[in-house]
Amino acid sequence: MANIVTKKLDLLSDKSNLKYVNWKSVDLLEKYITRFDEIKKRSFSKHWVAAQKYLRKQIIRAREIGLLPYTK
């Protein structure tokens, strides 16, 4: 039997889904923050560059408003 490799599907794998990610979706943004409250690297999250930059911008906005912590 051949080894079948499946691609990881994610919300940000399609450009049209980027509109659902904003600073108000705190539960989604928490998935991309480490336990030390650092933003996960692009090599870990496997997103394309524009999606990772957009995600980073939304995490920073949520931190400035006070929805996400800077540190624990």
Order of alpha helices (4+ residues) and beta strands (2+ residues): alpha-alpha-alpha
